[in-house]
Amino acid sequence: MSGIPHHPDTLQPLVEDRVEVAYDDRRIRFTLAYYQVNELRGVTSVSLEELRALA
């Protein structure tokens, strides 16, 4: 996710600009989200035409 992490005690921003924070990062609980970053790994893209041909 991309956003601005805040200090858990003071709730003050830790940075001035957005940073990417992983879901397993402990800072995520105190991050004001700007947008979510999605990344697919180990997949193969196919077109609808290819899927229809397999049906």
N, C-alpha and C positions, 0 to 999 in steps of 0.2 A: 504494500500500500504506500501511497505517497502522501505525506502530510508534515505537520510541524509537531515534533515531540515536545512535551512539557514536563517539567520537574514534578514528581509525584507529591512532594510536600508543599511546594510554593505555587504550583500550577503555572509558573512562569515559563515562557517558551525557552527551549534549550538552544535553538538556532533561529536565525532570522528568515531563512528561506526553506522551502520544502525539501525533504529528504525521503528516500525510499527506506521503508522499515519492513523487515521480513515478519511473517506471521509468528515465527518462533522467537522473535526479538522481545525481550522483556519491556521495551519502551512502548510496544504497541498499545498497551492499556491506557497510556497517557498521551496518545498521538491524535491530534485533530486531523482527520482525514481530508485530503483534497480530492484524491481519486484513488481508485484501486488499480493495481498493476497486475495483469494476468499474463502468464507465460505458459505455453503448452510445450511439453518435452516428450520425446519418444512417440510422436504421433505422425501419421502421414495424411496429408490433405488429399481429398478426392473430390471430383466434381459430381454434380447430381446426375449428369449423363453416364458417368462410370458406374454409379450406384444402380441406375435403372438397367444398365446392360447386365449387371450381375443378378438382377431379380428374375 
